[in-house]
Amino acid sequence: MNKQVLTDFYNQHKGEILGAAIGFVIAVIVLILGLLKALFIVLCVVFGFYIGKKLYQDKDYIKNLLDRILPPGTYR
């Protein structure tokens, strides 16, 4: 097959291809590690993604979060 044909196919079906790949990877992890370990890994990845997204959007996110949890100025 031609590279252009594959590129066009990928661009038209990007969501389906990525969803299938993610589903396949999760299925392999569940088969190898078991359900609870796989869920733990998924939760860690989701938590890391969330923190990374917040840090990218707001550079002072961690400082503001610690100010809400701890008394202000205790970690500075």
C-alpha positions as CSV (number, residue, x, y, z in Angstrom):
1,M,0.0,0.0,0.0
2,N,1.0,3.6,-0.6
3,K,2.1,5.8,2.3
4,Q,-0.4,8.5,1.2
5,V,-3.3,6.0,1.4
6,L,-2.3,4.9,4.9
7,T,-1.9,8.6,6.0
8,D,-5.3,9.5,4.6
9,F,-6.9,6.4,6.3
10,Y,-5.3,7.4,9.6
11,N,-6.4,11.0,9.3
12,Q,-10.0,9.9,8.6
13,H,-10.1,7.3,11.4
14,K,-7.8,8.8,14.0
15,G,-10.1,8.4,17.0
16,E,-11.0,4.8,16.2
17,I,-7.4,3.8,15.7
18,L,-6.2,5.4,18.9
19,G,-9.1,4.1,20.9
20,A,-8.5,0.5,19.6
21,A,-4.8,0.9,20.4
22,I,-5.5,2.1,24.0
23,G,-8.0,-0.7,24.5
24,F,-5.5,-3.3,23.3
25,V,-2.8,-2.0,25.6
26,I,-5.1,-2.0,28.6
27,A,-6.2,-5.5,27.8
28,V,-2.6,-6.7,27.6
29,I,-1.8,-5.1,30.9
30,V,-4.9,-6.7,32.6
31,L,-3.9,-10.1,31.2
32,I,-0.3,-9.8,32.4
33,L,-0.7,-8.0,35.7
34,G,-4.3,-8.7,36.8
35,L,-7.2,-6.4,37.2
36,L,-6.3,-4.6,40.4
37,K,-2.8,-3.8,39.4
38,A,-4.0,-2.6,36.0
39,L,-6.6,-0.4,37.7
40,F,-3.9,1.1,39.9
41,I,-1.7,1.8,36.9
42,V,-4.6,3.5,35.1
43,L,-5.4,5.6,38.2
44,C,-1.8,6.7,38.5
45,V,-1.7,7.7,34.8
46,V,-5.0,9.6,35.1
47,F,-3.8,11.4,38.2
48,G,-0.4,12.2,36.6
49,F,-2.2,13.5,33.5
50,Y,-4.5,15.7,35.6
51,I,-1.6,17.2,37.7
52,G,0.5,17.7,34.5
53,K,-2.4,19.5,32.8
54,K,-3.0,21.8,35.7
55,L,0.7,22.6,36.1
56,Y,0.9,23.4,32.4
57,Q,-2.1,25.7,32.6
58,D,-1.1,27.4,35.9
59,K,2.5,27.4,37.0
60,D,1.5,28.3,40.6
61,Y,-1.0,25.4,40.9
62,I,1.0,23.5,43.5
63,K,1.6,26.5,45.6
64,N,-2.1,27.5,45.5
65,L,-3.0,23.9,46.3
66,L,-0.7,23.7,49.3
67,D,-2.0,27.1,50.5
68,R,-5.5,25.6,50.6
69,I,-4.4,22.5,52.4
70,L,-1.7,23.8,54.8
71,P,-1.6,27.1,56.6
72,P,-0.3,29.8,54.2
73,G,3.4,30.2,54.0
74,T,4.5,27.0,55.8
75,Y,6.3,25.5,52.9
76,R,8.1,28.6,51.7
